[in-house]
Amino acid sequence: MKPLNGHSGTDGFAVADSLLKTLDLDSIGSLVSLGADLVILVDRNDIVSQIYIAGKDLTDYDLSKTVGKRLQDCVTIESVPKIDSMLSADSSHHPVRGYQVNHKCAGKPDLPVVYSAYSAKDFPYTIVVGRELRQQMHDQQRLVQTQLELEADYRELKEAETRYRTAFKVATVAYVMLDGERRTILDANPAAASLLSSTSAPLSGKSIRDLFGKQDRDRLGDAISEARHSPDPVNLDGISIAKGPTVSLTIRSYRENGITNVLLALWPSEQDQETKRQRTEKPIGGAAVELADLPEAVIQTDMNGLVISANTLFLDLIHAPSLTQVLGRNVTSWFGGAAIDIRVLYTRLLDEPCVRGFTSTLTDNLSAESAVTISARLNLSSNTVQLIVAPQANSGERLTIPSPGVPDQAEGFSALVGKVPLKDLIRESLDVIEKICIEAALDHTNNNRAYAAEILGLSRQSLYIKLRRHGLEDYRPGAGQPN
């Protein structure tokens, strides 16, 4: 080994060992605690002789009461074997990362600590150095909770899929889900297979035309084309199938992956009661303005927020099967979590006929949320509102909040009101204040991170997390925010 300053690496350990023998217990504890949260001096009988606590936030755990007790009696029962192994003379099997144990704390949650131990031949104590893991344990618990929530959501999704699949299979009316463009069958329930086919072979993938009589195929094709572009169901009676009997149909359109597909409900023509039941659906009033050619997702409402019209891009955005499921509903159905924002938007339209760049949160029919930007226009002649809804290009982009002390700061905030929800303004403002407080603490302590965490009432781990969040890892007092 290459010597360092005239001493080999082994000589360096010897110097450290001799230096350790010259220090008193308080000096040793203070020296070691510079790089640790806890330092414990344990004698040959495993009795805690001294304990040094670096962070004041750990004083609430009454760790000073461990002095005079066996270290094994101060930890939870499952941690006792780890303490025995750590204090044993055999150090060849000690884990590199130390021993993770939990301290018993009356009236508070257990304190997780990872310990490493050092002992010398002629030194009467074992130095136990600990690093508290509360933040890591909290992060692990959040991760586990998130995983449990994801699994619960997945179970609910599978259960909902099973329920709808079961209802689809046991329905006595024949249902066929059809690719609207290729006119091939995507899925069909057993009632449809029994009605349309003479064999037990599945209908999926077959052309719908092949299942009907030749004389009625063109009539069926025209009805499917009409249903794909109509907000109302299309009804057909007296259509003969390839097996011979005649059936009645109701054809409805729905949206799937950006494509308009159709759902066929079929039943024998002689079932007058089923015909009456299927035809009782009343169409909802038509659109006041044609929106189909607009390149953005557009929805038109009255002044109360009731939907009058919407284009297919909006149906795709909210995953709505058909226009009939949108018409007549209130716009807060999709902005329910931001209902106050929508009321603010409609109130602004009374003063400003056109509003641009209004941000909100959209909840689609699958309960997924996404950040969107809304532009709105009030049509005074028809007393209607047109909303153009566009997904935000970068939903993770943070708001630009005016910095404290800059000229016209109040005007900067007021310019954001109405364009940004109040809760977002408050959250981002708190982030700015938090950053200013951290910078002030670092300036006050001359960049002493441990002291800054203490005066801020944070643990050092929490302070480091916030430093990374605000980009202050390389902050230097008097230099301002790092570039």
VEXDREN-2710 file (C-alpha; in Angstrom, 1 decimal):
% VEXDREN-2710
k/r/px/py/pz
1/MET/0.0/0.0/0.0
2/LYS/1.3/3.4/-0.9
3/PRO/2.2/5.5/2.2
4/LEU/0.2/8.6/3.0
5/ASN/2.2/11.4/4.6
6/GLY/4.8/8.8/5.6
7/HIS/2.3/6.4/7.1
8/SER/0.8/3.3/5.6
9/GLY/-3.0/2.6/5.9
10/THR/-2.3/0.2/8.8
11/ASP/-0.3/2.9/10.6
12/GLY/-3.3/5.2/10.2
13/PHE/-5.5/2.9/12.1
14/ALA/-2.9/2.6/14.8
15/VAL/-2.7/6.3/15.1
16/ALA/-6.5/6.5/15.3
17/ASP/-6.5/3.8/18.0
18/SER/-3.9/5.6/20.1
19/LEU/-5.7/8.9/19.6
20/LEU/-9.0/7.2/20.8
21/LYS/-7.3/6.2/24.1
22/THR/-6.2/9.7/24.8
23/LEU/-9.7/11.2/24.6
24/ASP/-12.3/11.3/27.4
25/LEU/-15.7/9.9/26.9
26/ASP/-17.4/13.3/26.2
27/SER/-14.8/14.1/23.6
28/ILE/-15.2/10.8/21.9
29/GLY/-19.0/11.1/21.8
30/SER/-18.9/14.7/20.6
31/LEU/-16.4/13.8/17.9
32/VAL/-18.3/10.8/16.5
33/SER/-21.7/12.5/16.7
34/LEU/-20.5/15.0/14.1
35/GLY/-21.4/12.5/11.4
36/ALA/-24.2/10.6/13.2
37/ASP/-27.6/11.1/14.8
38/LEU/-26.9/8.9/17.8
39/VAL/-23.7/7.8/19.5
40/ILE/-23.9/5.3/22.4
41/LEU/-21.0/4.1/24.6
42/VAL/-21.7/0.5/25.8
43/ASP/-19.5/-1.2/28.4
44/ARG/-18.4/-4.8/28.5
45/ASN/-21.7/-5.8/30.2
46/ASP/-23.7/-4.2/27.4
47/ILE/-24.8/-1.4/29.7
48/VAL/-25.3/2.0/28.1
49/SER/-22.8/4.4/29.8
50/GLN/-23.2/7.5/27.7
51/ILE/-25.5/8.6/24.9
52/TYR/-25.1/11.6/22.6
53/ILE/-27.9/12.9/20.5
54/ALA/-27.1/15.1/17.5
55/GLY/-30.6/16.2/16.5
56/LYS/-32.9/18.0/19.0
57/ASP/-35.9/16.5/17.3
58/LEU/-34.9/13.1/18.8
59/THR/-35.0/14.4/22.4
60/ASP/-38.8/13.7/22.5
61/TYR/-38.1/10.0/22.4
62/ASP/-36.5/10.1/25.9
63/LEU/-33.4/8.2/24.7
64/SER/-31.4/9.6/27.6
65/LYS/-33.3/7.2/29.9
66/THR/-31.4/4.3/28.3
67/VAL/-28.3/5.2/30.3
68/GLY/-27.7/2.6/32.9
69/LYS/-29.8/0.0/31.1
70/ARG/-28.8/-2.9/28.9
71/LEU/-29.0/-1.8/25.2
72/GLN/-31.0/-5.0/24.5
73/ASP/-33.7/-3.8/27.0
74/CYS/-34.1/-0.5/25.1
75/VAL/-35.2/-2.0/21.8
76/THR/-38.2/-4.0/20.6
77/ILE/-38.1/-7.8/21.1
78/GLU/-37.4/-8.6/17.4
79/SER/-34.3/-6.3/17.5
80/VAL/-32.7/-8.0/20.5
81/PRO/-30.8/-10.7/18.5
82/LYS/-29.4/-7.9/16.2
83/ILE/-28.0/-6.1/19.2
84/ASP/-26.5/-9.3/20.5
85/SER/-24.8/-9.9/17.2
86/MET/-23.6/-6.3/16.9
87/LEU/-22.0/-6.4/20.4
88/SER/-20.5/-9.8/20.0
89/ALA/-16.7/-10.2/19.8
90/ASP/-17.0/-11.8/16.3
91/SER/-17.1/-9.0/13.9
92/SER/-16.5/-11.0/10.7
93/HIS/-20.2/-11.4/10.0
94/HIS/-21.3/-7.9/10.7
95/PRO/-23.4/-6.5/7.8
96/VAL/-21.7/-3.6/5.9
97/ARG/-24.9/-1.5/6.1
98/GLY/-25.3/-2.0/9.9
99/TYR/-28.1/-3.4/12.0
100/GLN/-31.6/-1.9/11.6
101/VAL/-33.4/-1.9/15.0
102/ASN/-36.4/-0.2/16.6
103/HIS/-36.2/1.7/19.9
104/LYS/-39.2/1.3/22.3
105/CYS/-40.6/4.8/23.0
106/ALA/-43.6/5.1/25.4
107/GLY/-46.5/7.0/23.9
108/LYS/-44.8/7.4/20.5
109/PRO/-44.1/5.2/17.5
110/ASP/-41.0/3.0/17.5
111/LEU/-37.9/4.9/16.4
112/PRO/-36.1/3.1/13.6
113/VAL/-32.3/3.4/13.7
114/VAL/-29.5/1.7/11.8
115/TYR/-26.5/1.0/14.1
116/SER/-22.8/0.1/13.5
117/ALA/-20.4/-0.7/16.3
118/TYR/-16.7/-0.2/16.8
119/SER/-14.5/-1.7/19.6
120/ALA/-10.8/-1.6/20.4
121/LYS/-8.8/-4.2/22.4
122/ASP/-7.7/-1.9/25.2
123/PHE/-10.7/0.5/25.0
124/PRO/-13.4/-0.4/27.7
125/TYR/-16.4/0.7/25.6
126/THR/-18.0/-0.3/22.4
127/ILE/-18.9/2.8/20.3
128/VAL/-22.3/2.3/18.7
129/VAL/-23.1/4.9/16.0
130/GLY/-26.6/5.2/14.8
131/ARG/-28.5/7.0/12.0
132/GLU/-32.3/7.5/12.4
133/LEU/-34.5/6.2/9.6
134/ARG/-37.8/8.0/10.2
135/GLN/-37.9/9.6/6.8
136/GLN/-37.0/6.4/5.1
137/MET/-39.6/4.5/7.0
138/HIS/-42.2/7.2/6.2
139/ASP/-41.3/6.9/2.5
140/GLN/-41.6/3.1/2.7
141/GLN/-45.0/3.3/4.3
142/ARG/-46.2/5.7/1.6
143/LEU/-44.9/3.4/-1.1
144/VAL/-46.7/0.4/0.5
145/GLN/-49.9/2.5/0.9
146/THR/-49.6/3.5/-2.8
147/GLN/-49.1/-0.1/-3.8
148/LEU/-52.1/-1.1/-1.8
149/GLU/-54.3/1.6/-3.4
150/LEU/-53.1/0.5/-6.8
151/GLU/-54.0/-3.0/-6.1
152/ALA/-57.4/-2.0/-4.7
153/ASP/-58.1/0.1/-7.9
154/TYR/-57.0/-2.9/-10.0
155/ARG/-59.3/-5.2/-8.1
156/GLU/-62.2/-2.8/-8.5
157/LEU/-61.5/-2.5/-12.2
158/LYS/-61.5/-6.3/-12.6
159/GLU/-64.6/-6.6/-10.5
160/ALA/-66.4/-4.0/-12.6
161/GLU/-65.2/-5.8/-15.8
162/THR/-66.5/-9.0/-14.4
163/ARG/-69.9/-7.5/-13.5
164/TYR/-70.4/-5.9/-17.0
165/ARG/-69.1/-9.1/-18.7
166/THR/-71.6/-11.2/-16.7
167/ALA/-74.5/-8.8/-17.5
168/PHE/-73.5/-8.9/-21.2
169/LYS/-73.4/-12.7/-21.2
170/VAL/-76.7/-13.4/-19.3
171/ALA/-78.8/-10.7/-21.2
172/THR/-81.7/-12.3/-22.9
173/VAL/-81.6/-9.6/-25.7
174/ALA/-79.0/-10.3/-28.4
175/TYR/-76.2/-7.7/-28.3
176/VAL/-73.5/-7.3/-30.9
177/MET/-70.6/-4.9/-30.7
178/LEU/-69.4/-3.9/-34.1
179/ASP/-66.3/-2.3/-35.6
180/GLY/-67.9/0.8/-37.1
181/GLU/-65.4/1.1/-40.0
182/ARG/-64.8/-2.5/-41.0
183/ARG/-68.2/-3.8/-40.0
184/THR/-66.8/-6.8/-38.3
185/ILE/-68.0/-8.2/-35.0
186/LEU/-65.9/-7.3/-32.0
187/ASP/-68.0/-9.2/-29.4
188/ALA/-71.4/-10.8/-29.2
189/ASN/-73.2/-12.3/-26.2
190/PRO/-74.6/-15.9/-26.2
191/ALA/-78.1/-14.6/-27.1
192/ALA/-76.7/-13.1/-30.3
193/ALA/-74.8/-16.3/-31.2
194/SER/-78.0/-18.3/-30.7
195/LEU/-80.1/-15.9/-32.7
196/LEU/-77.8/-15.3/-35.6
197/SER/-75.8/-18.5/-36.0
198/SER/-76.6/-22.2/-36.5
199/THR/-73.3/-23.3/-35.1
200/SER/-71.7/-22.9/-31.7
201/ALA/-68.7/-21.1/-33.3
202/PRO/-68.0/-17.6/-31.9
203/LEU/-69.1/-14.6/-33.9
204/SER/-66.1/-12.4/-33.2
205/GLY/-64.2/-11.4/-36.4
206/LYS/-67.1/-12.2/-38.8
207/SER/-68.6/-9.7/-41.1
208/ILE/-72.1/-8.5/-40.0
209/ARG/-73.3/-8.6/-43.6
210/ASP/-72.8/-12.4/-43.8
211/LEU/-75.3/-13.0/-41.0
212/PHE/-78.2/-11.3/-42.7
213/GLY/-80.2/-12.0/-45.9
214/LYS/-78.8/-10.7/-49.1
215/GLN/-81.9/-8.6/-49.8
216/ASP/-81.5/-6.7/-46.6
217/ARG/-77.7/-6.2/-46.4
218/ASP/-77.7/-2.8/-48.1
219/ARG/-80.5/-1.6/-45.8
220/LEU/-78.5/-2.7/-42.8
221/GLY/-75.3/-1.1/-44.0
222/ASP/-77.1/2.2/-44.5
223/ALA/-78.6/2.1/-41.1
224/ILE/-75.2/1.4/-39.5
225/SER/-73.7/4.4/-41.4
226/GLU/-76.5/6.6/-40.2
227/ALA/-76.1/5.5/-36.6
228/ARG/-72.4/6.3/-36.6
229/HIS/-73.2/9.9/-37.3
230/SER/-76.4/10.3/-35.5
231/PRO/-76.8/11.2/-31.8
232/ASP/-80.0/9.2/-31.7
233/PRO/-80.5/5.4/-32.0
234/VAL/-81.5/4.1/-35.4
235/ASN/-84.3/1.5/-35.5
236/LEU/-84.9/-1.2/-38.1
237/ASP/-87.8/-3.7/-38.3
238/GLY/-88.4/-6.7/-40.5
239/ILE/-84.8/-7.4/-41.3
240/SER/-84.2/-11.1/-42.3
241/ILE/-81.2/-12.9/-41.0
242/ALA/-79.3/-15.7/-42.9
243/LYS/-81.1/-18.3/-40.8
244/GLY/-84.4/-17.1/-42.2
245/PRO/-86.4/-15.4/-39.4
246/THR/-86.9/-11.6/-39.3
247/VAL/-85.6/-9.5/-36.5
248/SER/-85.9/-5.9/-35.2
249/LEU/-82.8/-3.9/-34.4
250/THR/-81.8/-0.8/-32.5
251/ILE/-78.4/0.5/-33.5
252/ARG/-76.4/2.9/-31.2
253/SER/-73.0/4.4/-31.6
254/TYR/-70.3/4.6/-29.0
255/ARG/-66.6/5.8/-28.9
256/GLU/-63.7/3.5/-28.4
257/ASN/-60.0/4.4/-28.9
258/GLY/-60.9/7.3/-31.1
259/ILE/-63.2/5.3/-33.4
260/THR/-67.0/5.4/-33.5
261/ASN/-68.2/1.8/-33.2
262/VAL/-71.8/0.6/-32.9
263/LEU/-73.9/-1.6/-30.6
264/LEU/-76.7/-3.7/-32.1
265/ALA/-79.6/-4.9/-30.1
266/LEU/-81.6/-7.6/-31.9
267/TRP/-84.7/-9.5/-31.0
268/PRO/-87.3/-11.5/-33.1
269/SER/-89.8/-9.2/-34.8
270/GLU/-92.8/-10.9/-33.3
271/GLN/-91.8/-9.8/-29.8
272/ASP/-93.9/-6.6/-29.7
273/GLN/-93.3/-6.0/-26.0
274/GLU/-89.5/-5.9/-26.5
275/THR/-89.9/-3.6/-29.5
276/LYS/-91.9/-1.2/-27.4
277/ARG/-89.3/-1.3/-24.6
278/GLN/-86.4/-0.7/-26.9
279/ARG/-88.1/2.2/-28.6
280/THR/-89.1/4.1/-25.5
281/GLU/-85.8/6.0/-25.4
282/LYS/-86.5/9.7/-26.2
283/PRO/-84.0/11.7/-28.2
284/ILE/-82.5/14.7/-26.6
285/GLY/-82.6/18.1/-28.3
286/GLY/-80.1/18.6/-31.1
287/ALA/-77.1/20.9/-31.3
288/ALA/-77.5/24.6/-31.8
289/VAL/-74.1/25.0/-33.6
290/GLU/-72.2/22.5/-35.7
291/LEU/-68.9/21.7/-33.9
292/ALA/-67.7/18.6/-35.8
293/ASP/-65.2/20.4/-38.0
294/LEU/-63.4/22.2/-35.2
295/PRO/-59.8/20.9/-34.5
296/GLU/-60.1/21.1/-30.7
297/ALA/-62.3/19.4/-28.1
298/VAL/-65.4/21.7/-27.9
299/ILE/-68.5/21.7/-25.8
300/GLN/-71.4/24.1/-26.0
301/THR/-73.6/24.8/-23.0
302/ASP/-76.3/27.2/-21.8
303/MET/-75.6/29.8/-19.1
304/ASN/-76.4/27.2/-16.5
305/GLY/-73.7/24.8/-17.8
306/LEU/-76.1/22.3/-19.4
307/VAL/-74.6/20.7/-22.4
308/ILE/-76.2/21.5/-25.8
309/SER/-73.6/20.1/-28.1
310/ALA/-70.1/18.6/-28.2
311/ASN/-67.8/17.3/-30.9
312/THR/-66.2/13.9/-31.2
313/LEU/-62.9/15.2/-29.9
314/PHE/-64.5/16.1/-26.6
315/LEU/-66.1/12.6/-26.5
316/ASP/-62.6/11.1/-27.0
317/LEU/-61.3/13.3/-24.2
318/ILE/-63.8/12.2/-21.7
319/HIS/-64.2/8.6/-23.0
320/ALA/-67.9/9.1/-23.7
321/PRO/-69.5/6.3/-25.7
322/SER/-71.9/8.5/-27.6
323/LEU/-73.2/12.1/-27.8
324/THR/-76.5/11.0/-26.2
325/GLN/-74.6/10.4/-22.9
326/VAL/-73.3/13.9/-22.9
327/LEU/-76.2/16.0/-24.0
328/GLY/-78.3/17.5/-21.2
329/ARG/-75.7/16.9/-18.5
330/ASN/-74.1/19.7/-16.6
331/VAL/-70.5/20.6/-17.4
332/THR/-69.5/20.1/-13.8
333/SER/-70.0/16.4/-14.4
334/TRP/-66.4/16.5/-15.8
335/PHE/-65.1/19.4/-13.7
336/GLY/-66.7/18.2/-10.5
337/GLY/-63.4/18.5/-8.5
338/ALA/-63.0/22.0/-9.8
339/ALA/-66.7/23.1/-9.7
340/ILE/-65.7/26.4/-8.1
341/ASP/-63.3/27.1/-11.0
342/ILE/-66.1/26.6/-13.5
343/ARG/-68.4/29.0/-11.7
344/VAL/-65.6/31.5/-11.6
345/LEU/-65.2/31.0/-15.4
346/TYR/-68.9/31.5/-16.1
347/THR/-68.9/34.6/-13.9
348/ARG/-66.0/36.1/-15.7
349/LEU/-67.8/35.6/-19.0
350/LEU/-70.4/38.1/-17.9
351/ASP/-67.7/40.8/-17.8
352/GLU/-65.4/39.4/-20.5
353/PRO/-67.1/37.7/-23.5
354/CYS/-63.9/35.8/-24.2
355/VAL/-61.6/34.1/-21.7
356/ARG/-58.3/32.3/-22.6
357/GLY/-55.8/30.2/-20.8
358/PHE/-58.1/29.2/-17.9
359/THR/-56.6/26.1/-16.2
360/SER/-58.6/23.4/-14.5
361/THR/-58.8/19.7/-13.9
362/LEU/-60.9/17.4/-16.0
363/THR/-62.3/14.1/-14.7
364/ASP/-63.3/11.7/-17.5
365/ASN/-65.9/9.0/-17.5
366/LEU/-63.3/6.5/-16.3
367/SER/-62.5/8.7/-13.2
368/ALA/-59.1/9.6/-14.5
369/GLU/-57.9/13.2/-13.9
370/SER/-55.9/15.4/-16.2
371/ALA/-54.9/19.0/-16.3
372/VAL/-56.5/21.0/-19.1
373/THR/-56.6/24.6/-20.4
374/ILE/-60.0/26.1/-21.2
375/SER/-60.8/28.9/-23.6
376/ALA/-64.4/30.1/-23.4
377/ARG/-66.6/32.5/-25.5
378/LEU/-70.0/33.8/-24.6
379/ASN/-72.5/34.1/-27.5
380/LEU/-74.9/36.9/-26.4
381/SER/-77.3/36.3/-29.3
382/SER/-78.1/32.7/-28.4
383/ASN/-77.1/33.1/-24.7
384/THR/-74.8/30.0/-25.0
385/VAL/-71.2/29.3/-24.0
386/GLN/-68.6/27.5/-26.1
387/LEU/-65.7/25.9/-24.2
388/ILE/-62.6/24.7/-26.0
389/VAL/-60.8/22.2/-23.8
390/ALA/-57.2/21.3/-24.5
391/PRO/-54.9/19.0/-22.5
392/GLN/-51.9/21.0/-21.0
393/ALA/-48.8/20.4/-23.0
394/ASN/-46.7/20.0/-19.8
395/SER/-49.0/19.3/-16.8
396/GLY/-45.8/19.1/-14.6
397/GLU/-44.8/22.7/-15.4
398/ARG/-44.9/24.9/-12.3
399/LEU/-46.7/28.2/-12.1
400/THR/-44.7/31.4/-12.3
401/ILE/-45.5/33.0/-9.0
402/PRO/-44.3/36.7/-8.6
403/SER/-41.4/36.8/-6.2
404/PRO/-41.8/38.8/-3.0
405/GLY/-40.5/42.3/-3.1
406/VAL/-40.7/42.7/-6.9
407/PRO/-42.5/45.8/-8.3
408/ASP/-46.2/45.3/-9.0
409/GLN/-46.2/42.0/-7.1
410/ALA/-49.9/42.5/-6.3
411/GLU/-50.7/43.0/-9.9
412/GLY/-48.8/39.9/-10.8
413/PHE/-51.0/37.8/-8.5
414/SER/-54.3/39.5/-9.6
415/ALA/-53.4/38.7/-13.2
416/LEU/-53.4/35.0/-12.3
417/VAL/-56.8/35.1/-10.6
418/GLY/-59.4/33.6/-12.9
419/LYS/-56.7/31.8/-15.0
420/VAL/-55.4/29.6/-12.2
421/PRO/-57.5/27.9/-9.5
422/LEU/-57.1/29.4/-6.1
423/LYS/-55.8/26.2/-4.5
424/ASP/-52.9/26.2/-7.1
425/LEU/-52.1/29.8/-6.3
426/ILE/-52.0/29.0/-2.6
427/ARG/-49.9/25.9/-3.0
428/GLU/-47.3/27.6/-5.2
429/SER/-47.2/30.7/-3.0
430/LEU/-46.4/28.4/0.0
431/ASP/-43.6/26.9/-2.0
432/VAL/-42.1/30.3/-2.6
433/ILE/-42.3/31.2/1.1
434/GLU/-40.8/27.9/2.1
435/LYS/-37.8/28.5/-0.3
436/ILE/-37.3/32.0/1.1
437/CYS/-37.3/30.7/4.7
438/ILE/-34.7/28.0/3.8
439/GLU/-32.5/30.5/2.1
440/ALA/-32.7/32.8/5.2
441/ALA/-31.8/30.0/7.5
442/LEU/-28.8/29.1/5.4
443/ASP/-27.7/32.7/5.4
444/HIS/-28.2/33.0/9.1
445/THR/-26.2/29.9/9.9
446/ASN/-23.5/30.6/7.2
447/ASN/-24.6/27.5/5.3
448/ASN/-24.5/25.2/8.4
449/ARG/-27.1/22.6/7.2
450/ALA/-27.5/20.9/10.6
451/TYR/-28.0/24.2/12.4
452/ALA/-30.3/25.5/9.7
453/ALA/-32.5/22.4/10.0
454/GLU/-32.6/22.9/13.8
455/ILE/-33.8/26.5/13.6
456/LEU/-36.4/25.6/10.9
457/GLY/-37.7/22.8/13.1
458/LEU/-36.8/20.1/10.5
459/SER/-34.8/16.9/10.6
460/ARG/-31.7/17.0/8.4
461/GLN/-33.1/14.5/6.1
462/SER/-36.2/16.7/5.6
463/LEU/-34.1/19.7/5.0
464/TYR/-32.0/17.9/2.3
465/ILE/-35.2/16.8/0.6
466/LYS/-36.5/20.4/0.5
467/LEU/-33.1/21.6/-0.7
468/ARG/-33.3/19.2/-3.7
469/ARG/-36.9/20.2/-4.4
470/HIS/-36.1/23.9/-4.6
471/GLY/-32.7/23.4/-6.4
472/LEU/-30.7/24.7/-3.4
473/GLU/-28.2/21.9/-3.0
474/ASP/-25.3/24.1/-4.0
475/TYR/-26.7/27.3/-2.3
476/ARG/-24.0/29.6/-0.9
477/PRO/-24.9/32.6/1.4
478/GLY/-24.7/35.8/-0.4
479/ALA/-24.6/34.2/-3.8
480/GLY/-28.3/33.8/-4.2
481/GLN/-29.9/30.8/-6.0
482/PRO/-27.4/28.6/-7.9
483/ASN/-27.5/28.8/-11.7
END
